[in-house]
Amino acid sequence: MLEAKGLSPKETILHSAQIGWTSSCDSETAKKYINDYFEPIYRNNEVWRMNIYDEQEEMGMITTVLNVITIAISIIAAISLIVGGVGVMNIMLVSILERTREIGVRKALGALNGDIRSQFVVEAVIICLTGGTIGVLIGVLNGVLLSKVAALLLNNMAAEYAEYITLSVQPSIPAIIISLAFSMLTGLIFGYYPAKRAGNMNPIDALRYE
């Protein structure tokens, strides 16, 4: 193409060229052919240098980085769930200690161990579900605020590209459901021990508790 226009490599105003090939073509072979074609032209050129960028490789690097970030966030979320679960367990243990006489009265009136256990497990699940709901609402709000800030920065710092880029926040319903499910599961797991302890209380000792 350069020879047809009578331009030397130093005179051309070509900054980049986008070359595509069919999916059946091997990318490494295609890059070799491209390099073999252009390398002699730019070999001794002091002004221009030729570099081949494969978008698939760049997307692979981006995907790898996103996967690492996802794993890191997942680990942080798991630690947060454990810490939160331990906090809920401590709260339930304190609550059971303060309501010892109430447990004794209920058992004296005929409540079974399973009834007491179910009561405190449900309370722990509700506490965690409430916390999970608040967390989801805060997350959605933060996403909206970040998108507004990003759009503002884009309009101020790269106004020429603003009309081509659209920023929007679309909360993932499955992610929200999974988050709430994990919150309930945390309450179920960490609330079971205090609930079991409450259910196994001796009603006479519970009624005598001051």
Backbone as a chain_set.jsonl record, in Angstrom:
{"seq": "MLEAKGLSPKETILHSAQIGWTSSCDSETAKKYINDYFEPIYRNNEVWRMNIYDEQEEMGMITTVLNVITIAISIIAAISLIVGGVGVMNIMLVSILERTREIGVRKALGALNGDIRSQFVVEAVIICLTGGTIGVLIGVLNGVLLSKVAALLLNNMAAEYAEYITLSVQPSIPAIIISLAFSMLTGLIFGYYPAKRAGNMNPIDALRYE", "coords": {"N": [[0.842, -1.205, 0.0], [1.972, 1.239, 0.741], [3.956, 1.507, -1.201], [2.427, 1.759, -3.49], [1.372, 4.288, -3.265], [3.597, 5.762, -3.518], [5.07, 6.479, -1.289], [7.574, 6.723, 1.149], [8.641, 4.844, 4.056], [9.319, 6.8, 5.964], [7.847, 8.974, 5.213], [5.196, 8.419, 5.428], [1.977, 8.886, 6.964], [0.743, 7.097, 8.459], [-0.308, 5.784, 11.456], [-1.232, 3.549, 12.778], [-2.429, 0.246, 12.067], [-5.164, -1.872, 11.624], [-5.6, -5.238, 11.624], [-7.396, -8.041, 10.74], [-8.376, -11.51, 11.137], [-9.753, -14.7, 10.233], [-11.519, -16.835, 12.544], [-10.579, -19.399, 12.354], [-7.957, -19.182, 11.78], [-4.66, -19.375, 13.033], [-3.522, -17.319, 15.599], [-0.844, -16.799, 16.276], [0.521, -17.616, 13.989], [-0.526, -15.801, 12.153], [0.454, -13.372, 13.209], [3.162, -13.814, 12.802], [3.354, -13.837, 9.989], [2.566, -11.198, 9.494], [4.591, -9.78, 10.774], [6.814, -10.68, 9.281], [6.236, -9.45, 6.887], [6.233, -6.641, 7.371], [8.592, -6.143, 8.766], [11.058, -6.023, 7.177], [10.6, -3.547, 5.942], [10.606, -1.589, 7.93], [12.979, -2.012, 9.151], [15.454, -0.535, 9.069], [14.57, 1.942, 9.72], [14.688, 5.02, 11.273], [12.779, 6.595, 12.38], [10.233, 5.426, 12.653], [8.817, 2.685, 14.438], [7.865, -0.699, 14.541], [5.298, -2.417, 16.125], [3.454, -5.212, 17.216], [0.292, -5.723, 18.404], [-1.797, -7.856, 20.077], [-5.132, -8.087, 20.553], [-6.515, -10.105, 21.824], [-4.604, -11.195, 23.532], [-4.218, -9.015, 25.229], [-6.773, -8.829, 26.338], [-6.76, -11.252, 27.652], [-4.829, -10.752, 29.624], [-6.112, -8.732, 31.037], [-8.331, -10.164, 31.937], [-7.053, -12.009, 33.603], [-6.054, -10.297, 35.603], [-8.482, -9.323, 36.616], [-9.523, -11.712, 37.598], [-7.724, -12.265, 39.669], [-8.245, -10.069, 41.316], [-10.905, -10.651, 41.924], [-10.608, -13.039, 43.39], [-9.152, -12.062, 45.564], [-11.008, -10.268, 46.676], [-12.99, -12.101, 47.33], [-11.719, -13.601, 49.324], [-11.41, -11.621, 51.27], [-14.107, -11.114, 51.743], [-14.886, -13.602, 52.794], [-13.402, -13.669, 55.176], [-14.588, -11.489, 56.42], [-17.185, -12.479, 56.748], [-16.701, -14.536, 58.577], [-15.71, -13.112, 60.795], [-17.939, -11.48, 61.276], [-19.799, -13.5, 61.822], [-18.777, -14.604, 64.196], [-19.132, -12.395, 65.832], [-21.94, -12.251, 65.852], [-22.484, -14.65, 67.148], [-21.414, -14.149, 69.688], [-23.1, -12.068, 70.478], [-25.523, -13.461, 70.607], [-24.953, -15.281, 72.646], [-24.682, -13.562, 74.84], [-27.256, -12.527, 74.835], [-28.745, -14.823, 75.44], [-27.787, -15.331, 77.99], [-28.801, -13.127, 79.362], [-31.474, -13.653, 79.181], [-32.058, -15.865, 80.62], [-33.868, -16.566, 82.711], [-36.259, -16.212, 81.346], [-36.075, -18.295, 79.489], [-36.154, -20.42, 81.281], [-38.776, -20.128, 82.297], [-40.317, -20.59, 79.987], [-39.625, -23.24, 79.461], [-40.64, -24.409, 81.742], [-43.303, -24.096, 81.259], [-43.717, -25.93, 79.318], [-42.274, -25.85, 76.93], [-40.233, -27.363, 74.491], [-36.82, -28.584, 74.093], [-36.083, -28.32, 71.403], [-37.843, -26.301, 70.582], [-36.907, -24.019, 71.948], [-34.351, -23.941, 70.886], [-34.888, -23.534, 68.156], [-36.053, -21.008, 68.247], [-33.923, -19.248, 68.953], [-32.137, -19.725, 66.883], [-33.575, -18.765, 64.693], [-33.692, -16.072, 65.428], [-30.952, -15.384, 65.219], [-30.56, -15.77, 62.476], [-32.277, -13.815, 61.443], [-31.022, -11.501, 62.387], [-28.57, -11.586, 60.956], [-29.578, -11.544, 58.337], [-30.782, -9.04, 58.279], [-28.495, -7.426, 58.588], [-27.157, -8.179, 56.212], [-28.956, -7.196, 54.287], [-28.8, -4.424, 54.751], [-26.11, -4.083, 54.069], [-26.189, -4.714, 51.303], [-27.792, -2.604, 50.337], [-26.136, -0.428, 50.96], [-23.968, -1.07, 49.319], [-25.126, -0.882, 46.719], [-25.788, 1.841, 46.735], [-23.203, 2.967, 46.975], [-22.174, 2.127, 44.522], [-23.765, 3.609, 42.717], [-22.997, 6.229, 43.424], [-20.233, 6.119, 42.804], [-20.36, 5.736, 40.032], [-21.464, 8.171, 39.263], [-19.444, 9.93, 40.046], [-17.363, 8.974, 38.407], [-18.434, 9.529, 35.881], [-18.512, 12.302, 36.027], [-15.759, 12.922, 36.22], [-14.955, 11.913, 33.765], [-16.274, 13.624, 31.983], [-14.973, 15.972, 32.569], [-12.208, 15.5, 32.234], [-11.846, 14.02, 29.917], [-13.479, 14.977, 27.764], [-13.879, 14.748, 25.023], [-14.295, 12.103, 24.554], [-16.517, 11.49, 25.935], [-19.094, 11.299, 24.833], [-19.065, 8.854, 23.649], [-18.879, 6.967, 25.565], [-20.69, 5.235, 27.973], [-21.743, 5.255, 31.252], [-23.105, 3.259, 33.682], [-24.948, 1.889, 36.443], [-25.831, -1.308, 37.253], [-27.208, -3.275, 39.362], [-26.572, -6.67, 40.208], [-28.974, -9.046, 40.296], [-28.868, -11.895, 40.847], [-26.408, -11.911, 42.29], [-27.077, -10.373, 44.521], [-29.044, -11.987, 45.687], [-27.509, -14.268, 46.284], [-25.729, -13.137, 48.118], [-27.45, -12.425, 50.234], [-28.322, -14.971, 50.868], [-25.954, -16.148, 51.803], [-25.616, -14.557, 54.036], [-27.78, -15.37, 55.635], [-27.049, -18.035, 55.934], [-24.724, -17.751, 57.42], [-25.782, -16.745, 59.828], [-27.242, -19.013, 60.536], [-25.259, -20.965, 60.929], [-23.453, -19.87, 62.869], [-25.207, -19.206, 64.826], [-26.192, -21.529, 65.812], [-24.805, -22.89, 67.881], [-25.072, -21.179, 70.262], [-27.884, -21.328, 70.376], [-28.311, -24.063, 70.756], [-27.127, -24.35, 73.239], [-28.86, -22.819, 74.777], [-31.187, -24.343, 74.491], [-30.539, -26.643, 75.878], [-30.566, -25.976, 78.504], [-31.121, -26.415, 82.001], [-34.306, -26.299, 83.329], [-34.884, -25.739, 86.056], [-32.498, -24.681, 87.107], [-32.362, -22.485, 85.424], [-34.591, -20.992, 86.22], [-33.8, -20.263, 88.743], [-31.799, -18.536, 88.248], [-30.168, -15.438, 88.728]], "CA": [[0.0, 0.0, 0.0], [2.862, 2.393, 0.78], [4.639, 1.631, -2.488], [1.46, 2.194, -4.497], [1.195, 5.734, -3.125], [4.87, 6.427, -3.709], [5.526, 7.038, -0.02], [8.557, 5.946, 1.891], [8.21, 4.658, 5.445], [9.5, 8.019, 6.739], [6.892, 9.996, 4.79], [3.818, 8.005, 5.669], [1.313, 9.427, 8.154], [0.032, 5.973, 9.051], [0.105, 5.551, 12.84], [-1.572, 2.184, 13.165], [-3.261, -0.509, 11.127], [-5.893, -2.95, 12.287], [-5.67, -6.385, 10.733], [-8.195, -9.117, 11.313], [-8.356, -12.78, 10.433], [-10.856, -15.57, 10.615], [-11.301, -17.56, 13.793], [-9.878, -20.65, 12.077], [-6.54, -18.884, 11.601], [-3.883, -19.318, 14.264], [-3.069, -15.944, 15.815], [0.612, -16.734, 16.257], [0.939, -17.691, 12.58], [-0.884, -14.531, 11.525], [1.407, -12.355, 13.669], [4.454, -14.092, 12.156], [3.26, -13.363, 8.611], [2.545, -9.73, 9.514], [5.94, -9.323, 11.12], [7.699, -10.95, 8.145], [5.944, -8.501, 5.818], [6.582, -5.262, 7.71], [9.902, -6.012, 9.395], [12.069, -5.477, 6.251], [10.307, -2.154, 5.594], [10.94, -0.705, 9.05], [14.196, -2.503, 9.805], [16.451, 0.533, 9.182], [13.871, 3.22, 9.867], [15.033, 5.669, 12.536], [11.631, 7.378, 12.851], [9.103, 4.58, 12.997], [9.039, 1.34, 14.939], [6.668, -1.511, 14.364], [4.926, -3.313, 17.219], [2.203, -5.937, 16.96], [-0.499, -5.91, 19.62], [-2.899, -8.8, 19.925], [-6.187, -7.715, 21.494], [-6.872, -11.271, 22.622], [-3.627, -11.292, 24.616], [-4.51, -7.945, 26.186], [-7.981, -9.223, 27.065], [-6.363, -12.31, 28.565], [-4.164, -10.136, 30.774], [-7.142, -8.044, 31.824], [-9.115, -11.204, 32.599], [-6.231, -12.544, 34.693], [-6.043, -9.299, 36.671], [-9.815, -9.323, 37.224], [-9.673, -12.947, 38.376], [-6.951, -12.094, 40.903], [-9.004, -9.135, 42.154], [-12.088, -11.371, 42.404], [-10.177, -13.964, 44.44], [-8.792, -11.258, 46.744], [-12.252, -9.777, 47.274], [-13.677, -13.253, 47.913], [-11.039, -13.926, 50.584], [-11.781, -10.578, 52.23], [-15.515, -11.332, 52.098], [-14.952, -14.777, 53.665], [-12.917, -13.248, 56.494], [-15.622, -10.626, 56.997], [-18.292, -13.327, 57.186], [-16.289, -15.247, 59.795], [-15.681, -12.135, 61.887], [-19.327, -11.123, 61.571], [-20.454, -14.646, 62.446], [-18.32, -14.677, 65.589], [-19.814, -11.308, 66.535], [-23.335, -12.651, 66.068], [-22.48, -15.705, 68.168], [-21.21, -13.507, 70.994], [-24.336, -11.342, 70.802], [-26.543, -14.432, 70.992], [-24.592, -15.826, 73.96], [-25.038, -12.54, 75.833], [-28.718, -12.457, 74.873], [-29.228, -16.001, 76.161], [-27.456, -15.154, 79.404], [-29.719, -12.15, 79.931], [-32.851, -14.167, 79.111], [-32.035, -17.208, 81.215], [-35.135, -16.795, 83.421], [-37.307, -16.37, 80.314], [-35.955, -19.662, 78.968], [-36.658, -21.314, 82.327], [-40.241, -20.031, 82.346], [-40.855, -21.263, 78.803], [-39.482, -24.686, 79.637], [-41.573, -24.825, 82.792], [-44.649, -24.118, 80.674], [-43.837, -27.045, 78.375], [-41.49, -25.698, 75.708], [-39.222, -28.388, 74.31], [-35.484, -28.105, 73.751], [-36.102, -27.919, 69.991], [-38.541, -25.024, 70.457], [-35.982, -22.972, 72.388], [-33.258, -23.896, 69.917], [-35.389, -22.921, 66.922], [-36.284, -19.588, 68.495], [-32.681, -18.473, 68.912], [-31.569, -19.844, 65.528], [-34.314, -17.817, 63.845], [-33.241, -14.72, 65.787], [-29.623, -15.18, 64.636], [-30.723, -15.641, 61.01], [-32.882, -12.507, 61.17], [-29.986, -10.486, 62.614], [-27.643, -11.614, 59.818], [-30.297, -11.128, 57.137], [-30.908, -7.578, 58.357], [-27.182, -6.866, 58.271], [-26.901, -8.379, 54.788], [-29.787, -6.264, 53.515], [-28.188, -3.095, 54.883], [-24.886, -4.105, 53.271], [-26.546, -4.647, 49.881], [-28.248, -1.241, 50.049], [-24.951, 0.445, 50.968], [-23.2, -1.388, 48.121], [-25.787, -0.289, 45.553], [-25.628, 3.29, 46.843], [-21.825, 3.286, 46.633], [-22.023, 1.955, 43.075], [-24.377, 4.766, 42.054], [-22.142, 7.396, 43.667], [-18.993, 5.965, 42.045], [-20.645, 5.966, 38.615], [-21.64, 9.613, 39.083], [-18.113, 10.547, 40.127], [-16.621, 8.589, 37.205], [-18.976, 10.288, 34.756], [-18.065, 13.688, 36.187], [-14.345, 12.973, 35.858], [-14.854, 11.686, 32.323], [-16.698, 14.839, 31.295], [-14.008, 17.041, 32.801], [-10.852, 15.158, 31.824], [-11.831, 13.443, 28.564], [-14.786, 15.362, 27.219], [-14.018, 14.347, 23.627], [-14.732, 10.709, 24.502], [-17.675, 11.316, 26.823], [-20.3, 10.92, 24.104], [-18.949, 7.475, 23.194], [-18.807, 6.088, 26.725], [-21.862, 5.308, 28.839], [-21.518, 4.668, 32.567], [-24.362, 2.978, 34.371], [-24.869, 0.889, 37.503], [-26.905, -2.284, 37.163], [-26.972, -4.304, 40.386], [-26.841, -8.042, 39.793], [-29.97, -9.69, 41.158], [-28.332, -13.156, 41.412], [-25.381, -11.618, 43.304], [-27.771, -9.923, 45.727], [-29.686, -13.153, 46.291], [-26.449, -15.099, 46.862], [-25.216, -12.434, 49.298], [-28.417, -12.586, 51.32], [-28.325, -16.385, 51.257], [-24.769, -16.365, 52.646], [-25.871, -13.908, 55.324], [-28.649, -16.262, 56.397], [-26.274, -19.229, 56.271], [-23.833, -17.36, 58.513], [-26.596, -16.732, 61.046], [-27.618, -20.385, 60.882], [-24.084, -21.709, 61.416], [-22.894, -19.301, 64.093], [-26.253, -19.094, 65.836], [-26.648, -22.84, 66.279], [-24.208, -23.238, 69.188], [-25.802, -20.519, 71.364], [-29.251, -21.84, 70.452], [-28.247, -25.394, 71.362], [-26.831, -24.142, 74.652], [-30.097, -22.367, 75.413], [-32.151, -25.44, 74.515], [-30.127, -27.678, 76.831], [-30.576, -25.456, 79.877], [-31.998, -27.043, 82.992], [-35.314, -25.293, 83.674], [-34.811, -25.351, 87.468], [-31.36, -23.769, 87.239], [-32.671, -21.267, 84.707], [-35.523, -20.198, 87.026], [-33.09, -19.761, 89.919], [-30.727, -17.62, 87.83], [-30.401, -14.03, 89.066]], "C": [[0.874, 1.25, 0.0], [3.545, 2.599, -0.555], [3.686, 2.129, -3.564], [1.255, 3.697, -4.452], [2.497, 6.491, -3.335], [5.423, 7.044, -2.458], [6.57, 6.119, 0.595], [8.065, 5.78, 3.313], [8.354, 5.911, 6.285], [8.446, 9.067, 6.411], [5.457, 9.649, 5.127], [3.271, 8.625, 6.953], [0.507, 8.336, 8.854], [0.574, 5.708, 10.452], [-0.167, 4.114, 13.271], [-2.431, 1.552, 12.091], [-3.902, -1.656, 11.874], [-6.108, -4.069, 11.283], [-6.438, -7.492, 11.428], [-8.075, -10.383, 10.498], [-9.464, -13.658, 10.982], [-10.497, -16.347, 11.876], [-10.538, -18.862, 13.58], [-8.374, -20.444, 11.93], [-5.848, -18.804, 12.953], [-3.3, -17.918, 14.431], [-1.554, -15.825, 15.756], [1.141, -16.784, 14.832], [0.647, -16.382, 11.87], [0.094, -13.432, 11.931], [2.776, -12.562, 13.036], [4.451, -13.579, 10.72], [3.289, -11.832, 8.548], [3.929, -9.182, 9.81], [6.915, -9.534, 9.961], [7.474, -9.954, 7.013], [6.465, -7.099, 6.141], [8.007, -5.097, 8.238], [10.982, -5.513, 8.432], [11.859, -3.999, 5.928], [10.803, -1.215, 6.681], [12.243, -1.09, 9.747], [15.194, -1.378, 10.08], [15.824, 1.914, 9.351], [14.176, 3.803, 11.245], [13.863, 6.419, 13.153], [10.527, 6.477, 13.38], [9.584, 3.232, 13.53], [7.736, 0.568, 14.809], [6.488, -2.436, 15.57], [3.584, -3.95, 16.89], [1.518, -6.189, 18.297], [-1.672, -6.825, 19.311], [-3.952, -8.485, 20.98], [-6.592, -8.895, 22.378], [-5.898, -11.445, 23.788], [-3.893, -10.233, 25.681], [-5.754, -8.28, 27.007], [-7.67, -10.345, 28.048], [-5.681, -11.764, 29.801], [-5.171, -9.439, 31.666], [-7.981, -9.056, 32.599], [-8.361, -11.793, 33.779], [-6.225, -11.592, 35.885], [-7.394, -9.278, 37.387], [-10.049, -10.572, 38.065], [-8.925, -12.851, 39.698], [-7.698, -11.17, 41.864], [-10.231, -9.827, 42.75], [-11.732, -12.319, 43.536], [-9.853, -13.2, 45.722], [-10.042, -10.757, 47.455], [-13.017, -10.922, 47.947], [-13.061, -13.643, 49.252], [-11.41, -12.909, 51.664], [-13.226, -10.768, 52.692], [-15.665, -12.521, 53.038], [-14.491, -14.434, 55.077], [-13.965, -12.38, 57.197], [-16.803, -11.439, 57.513], [-17.943, -14.05, 58.485], [-16.298, -14.304, 60.993], [-17.1, -11.735, 62.285], [-20.07, -12.252, 62.256], [-20.057, -14.809, 63.899], [-18.987, -13.58, 66.416], [-21.261, -11.649, 66.837], [-23.413, -13.714, 67.157], [-22.309, -15.111, 69.563], [-22.465, -12.76, 71.44], [-25.417, -12.312, 71.281], [-26.236, -15.036, 72.361], [-24.951, -14.844, 75.077], [-26.552, -12.457, 75.977], [-29.304, -13.633, 75.654], [-28.955, -15.88, 77.654], [-28.433, -14.203, 80.073], [-31.155, -12.669, 79.993], [-32.948, -15.57, 79.7], [-33.355, -17.52, 81.92], [-36.28, -16.975, 82.434], [-37.28, -17.78, 79.745], [-36.488, -20.657, 79.991], [-38.167, -21.299, 82.404], [-40.867, -20.767, 81.172], [-40.753, -22.774, 78.939], [-40.44, -25.212, 80.712], [-42.998, -24.909, 82.267], [-44.799, -25.17, 79.586], [-43.064, -26.902, 77.081], [-40.396, -26.752, 75.651], [-37.867, -27.766, 73.975], [-35.427, -27.593, 72.293], [-36.792, -26.582, 69.783], [-37.623, -23.863, 70.84], [-34.856, -22.805, 71.362], [-33.702, -23.204, 68.628], [-35.58, -21.416, 67.081], [-34.997, -18.778, 68.332], [-31.964, -18.607, 67.563], [-32.248, -18.863, 64.595], [-33.888, -16.385, 64.153], [-31.872, -14.412, 65.175], [-29.713, -14.991, 63.123], [-31.299, -14.275, 60.659], [-31.864, -11.391, 61.355], [-29.036, -10.42, 61.418], [-28.323, -11.168, 58.527], [-30.49, -9.617, 57.109], [-29.586, -6.899, 58.021], [-26.836, -7.021, 56.804], [-27.701, -7.436, 53.919], [-29.22, -4.847, 53.563], [-26.91, -3.014, 54.046], [-25.159, -4.013, 51.782], [-26.974, -3.238, 49.493], [-27.071, -0.27, 50.02], [-24.103, 0.199, 49.718], [-23.799, -0.785, 46.868], [-25.634, 1.227, 45.559], [-24.206, 3.717, 46.483], [-21.573, 3.147, 45.134], [-22.595, 3.131, 42.301], [-23.493, 6.002, 42.213], [-20.848, 7.317, 42.859], [-19.222, 6.196, 40.558], [-20.838, 7.45, 38.327], [-20.297, 10.333, 39.099], [-17.297, 10.226, 38.883], [-17.116, 9.361, 35.984], [-18.543, 11.751, 34.817], [-16.606, 13.844, 35.79], [-14.157, 12.789, 34.364], [-15.229, 12.936, 31.55], [-15.679, 15.963, 31.437], [-12.636, 16.76, 32.21], [-10.766, 14.579, 30.416], [-13.17, 13.704, 27.898], [-14.98, 14.875, 25.795], [-14.478, 12.902, 23.483], [-16.021, 10.472, 25.272], [-18.903, 10.825, 26.077], [-20.258, 9.47, 23.627], [-18.968, 6.477, 24.341], [-20.031, 6.318, 27.606], [-21.563, 4.569, 30.144], [-22.858, 4.467, 33.262], [-24.126, 1.891, 35.41], [-26.087, -0.017, 37.399], [-26.637, -3.391, 38.179], [-27.377, -5.686, 39.886], [-27.801, -8.7, 40.786], [-29.466, -11.031, 41.696], [-27.284, -12.923, 42.489], [-26.02, -11.171, 44.608], [-28.407, -11.106, 46.453], [-28.647, -14.055, 46.965], [-25.894, -14.46, 48.128], [-26.154, -12.602, 50.484], [-28.479, -14.035, 51.804], [-27.125, -16.7, 52.151], [-24.942, -15.707, 54.008], [-26.735, -14.794, 56.212], [-27.901, -17.52, 56.832], [-25.307, -18.94, 57.42], [-24.578, -17.332, 59.84], [-26.967, -18.127, 61.502], [-26.45, -21.142, 61.511], [-23.629, -21.188, 62.78], [-23.948, -19.111, 65.187], [-26.677, -20.426, 66.418], [-26.092, -23.175, 67.66], [-24.903, -22.505, 70.342], [-27.225, -21.048, 71.519], [-29.287, -23.224, 71.101], [-27.987, -25.286, 72.855], [-28.072, -23.692, 75.403], [-31.102, -23.498, 75.533], [-31.818, -26.501, 75.546], [-30.116, -27.195, 78.286], [-31.526, -26.259, 80.765], [-33.015, -26.008, 83.455], [-35.247, -24.834, 85.137], [-33.668, -24.369, 87.683], [-31.635, -22.432, 86.556], [-33.606, -20.371, 85.524], [-34.841, -19.615, 88.25], [-32.04, -18.692, 89.553], [-31.093, -16.175, 88.161], [-29.599, -13.155, 88.107]], "O": [[0.547, 2.226, -0.676], [3.701, 3.735, -1.004], [4.106, 2.855, -4.466], [0.993, 4.32, -5.481], [2.508, 7.722, -3.332], [6.165, 8.024, -2.525], [6.447, 4.894, 0.558], [7.163, 6.5, 3.742], [7.595, 6.092, 7.237], [8.172, 9.95, 7.224], [4.59, 10.523, 5.108], [4.012, 8.859, 7.907], [-0.31, 8.619, 9.731], [1.764, 5.442, 10.624], [0.597, 3.539, 14.046], [-3.078, 2.243, 11.304], [-3.249, -2.334, 12.668], [-6.717, -3.874, 10.231], [-6.154, -7.832, 12.576], [-7.719, -10.348, 9.32], [-10.03, -13.396, 12.043], [-9.325, -16.495, 12.223], [-9.919, -19.378, 14.51], [-7.605, -21.406, 11.95], [-6.385, -18.234, 13.902], [-2.662, -17.392, 13.52], [-1.035, -14.838, 15.234], [2.094, -16.081, 14.496], [1.46, -15.901, 11.081], [0.52, -12.643, 11.088], [3.482, -11.591, 12.762], [5.418, -12.962, 10.276], [3.937, -11.243, 7.683], [4.382, -8.234, 9.17], [7.748, -8.67, 9.685], [8.399, -9.643, 6.263], [7.066, -6.445, 5.289], [8.566, -4.003, 8.156], [11.768, -4.649, 8.82], [12.821, -3.277, 5.67], [11.361, -0.158, 6.384], [12.569, -0.555, 10.807], [15.722, -1.272, 11.187], [16.484, 2.932, 9.144], [13.947, 3.151, 12.263], [13.931, 6.834, 14.31], [9.955, 6.741, 14.437], [10.623, 2.717, 13.118], [6.648, 1.126, 14.953], [7.413, -3.141, 15.974], [2.691, -3.298, 16.349], [2.095, -6.79, 19.204], [-2.441, -6.577, 18.382], [-3.685, -8.605, 22.176], [-6.967, -8.712, 23.536], [-6.304, -11.797, 24.896], [-3.807, -10.506, 26.878], [-5.792, -8.048, 28.216], [-8.234, -10.396, 29.14], [-5.919, -12.248, 30.908], [-5.104, -9.534, 32.891], [-8.304, -8.842, 33.768], [-8.946, -12.049, 34.832], [-6.372, -12.017, 37.031], [-7.448, -9.221, 38.616], [-10.691, -10.511, 39.114], [-9.424, -13.299, 40.73], [-7.78, -11.438, 43.063], [-10.564, -9.627, 43.918], [-12.456, -12.406, 44.527], [-10.22, -13.62, 46.82], [-10.131, -10.81, 48.682], [-13.618, -10.735, 49.005], [-13.773, -13.974, 50.2], [-11.685, -13.268, 52.808], [-13.537, -10.606, 53.872], [-16.465, -12.478, 53.972], [-15.107, -14.853, 56.057], [-14.2, -12.513, 58.398], [-17.358, -11.141, 58.571], [-18.777, -14.166, 59.382], [-16.815, -14.635, 62.06], [-17.427, -11.66, 63.469], [-20.874, -12.017, 63.158], [-20.898, -15.116, 64.744], [-19.364, -13.808, 67.566], [-21.759, -11.378, 67.93], [-24.312, -13.678, 67.997], [-22.982, -15.525, 70.506], [-22.85, -12.804, 72.609], [-26.138, -12.028, 72.238], [-27.149, -15.279, 73.15], [-25.459, -15.241, 76.125], [-27.074, -12.333, 77.085], [-30.243, -13.464, 76.432], [-29.779, -16.272, 78.48], [-28.851, -14.43, 81.209], [-31.961, -12.171, 80.779], [-33.815, -16.357, 79.32], [-33.905, -18.609, 81.754], [-37.171, -17.795, 82.657], [-38.328, -18.393, 79.541], [-37.179, -21.613, 79.639], [-38.785, -22.352, 82.561], [-41.847, -21.491, 81.347], [-41.678, -23.503, 78.578], [-40.975, -26.314, 80.6], [-43.805, -25.695, 82.764], [-45.868, -25.303, 78.992], [-43.185, -27.757, 76.204], [-39.714, -27.003, 76.644], [-37.774, -26.59, 73.624], [-34.804, -26.571, 72.004], [-36.391, -25.805, 68.917], [-37.567, -22.851, 70.142], [-34.464, -21.69, 71.019], [-32.97, -22.383, 68.077], [-35.302, -20.645, 66.162], [-34.984, -17.75, 67.655], [-31.255, -17.689, 67.15], [-31.586, -18.201, 63.795], [-33.74, -15.573, 63.24], [-31.65, -13.311, 64.672], [-29.019, -14.146, 62.558], [-30.866, -13.645, 59.694], [-31.837, -10.44, 60.574], [-28.73, -9.335, 60.923], [-27.707, -10.486, 57.708], [-30.377, -8.986, 56.058], [-29.55, -5.925, 57.269], [-26.281, -6.102, 56.201], [-27.192, -6.928, 52.92], [-29.165, -4.156, 52.545], [-26.654, -2.002, 53.394], [-24.444, -3.313, 51.065], [-26.571, -2.729, 48.447], [-27.01, 0.608, 49.16], [-23.581, 1.142, 49.124], [-23.076, -0.234, 46.037], [-25.38, 1.833, 44.518], [-24.013, 4.704, 45.773], [-20.848, 3.948, 44.545], [-21.986, 3.601, 41.339], [-23.267, 6.736, 41.25], [-20.407, 8.317, 42.293], [-18.375, 6.786, 39.888], [-20.428, 7.939, 37.274], [-20.04, 11.22, 38.285], [-16.61, 11.1, 38.353], [-16.319, 9.794, 35.152], [-18.246, 12.363, 33.791], [-16.251, 14.797, 35.095], [-13.3, 13.432, 33.758], [-14.573, 13.276, 30.566], [-15.535, 16.801, 30.547], [-11.967, 17.677, 31.735], [-9.709, 14.645, 29.788], [-13.892, 12.781, 27.521], [-16.109, 14.613, 25.383], [-14.986, 12.508, 22.433], [-16.557, 9.364, 25.26], [-19.675, 10.027, 26.61], [-21.286, 8.912, 23.245], [-19.064, 5.271, 24.114], [-20.364, 7.454, 27.941], [-21.176, 3.401, 30.132], [-23.643, 5.405, 33.407], [-23.216, 1.073, 35.273], [-27.227, 0.446, 37.451], [-25.915, -4.343, 37.882], [-28.403, -5.843, 39.224], [-27.476, -8.883, 41.959], [-29.615, -11.294, 42.889], [-27.254, -13.64, 43.489], [-25.559, -11.546, 45.686], [-28.322, -11.215, 47.676], [-28.867, -14.545, 48.073], [-25.617, -15.157, 49.104], [-25.716, -12.886, 51.599], [-28.663, -14.296, 52.992], [-27.253, -17.427, 53.136], [-24.473, -16.231, 55.018], [-26.456, -14.95, 57.4], [-28.087, -18.012, 57.945], [-25.098, -19.786, 58.29], [-24.082, -17.826, 60.852], [-27.007, -18.407, 62.701], [-26.62, -21.865, 62.493], [-23.444, -21.959, 63.722], [-23.605, -18.88, 66.346], [-27.426, -20.474, 67.394], [-26.817, -23.684, 68.515], [-25.29, -23.149, 71.316], [-27.721, -21.201, 72.635], [-30.179, -23.522, 71.896], [-28.555, -26.039, 73.647], [-28.315, -24.124, 76.53], [-31.793, -23.614, 76.545], [-32.712, -27.19, 76.038], [-29.703, -27.927, 79.185], [-32.583, -26.714, 80.329], [-32.627, -24.939, 83.928], [-35.522, -23.67, 85.43], [-33.834, -23.35, 88.353], [-31.207, -21.38, 87.032], [-33.45, -19.15, 85.533], [-35.264, -18.572, 88.75], [-31.472, -18.037, 90.427], [-32.216, -15.744, 87.897], [-29.644, -11.928, 88.206]]}, "num_chains": 1, "name": "protein.A"}
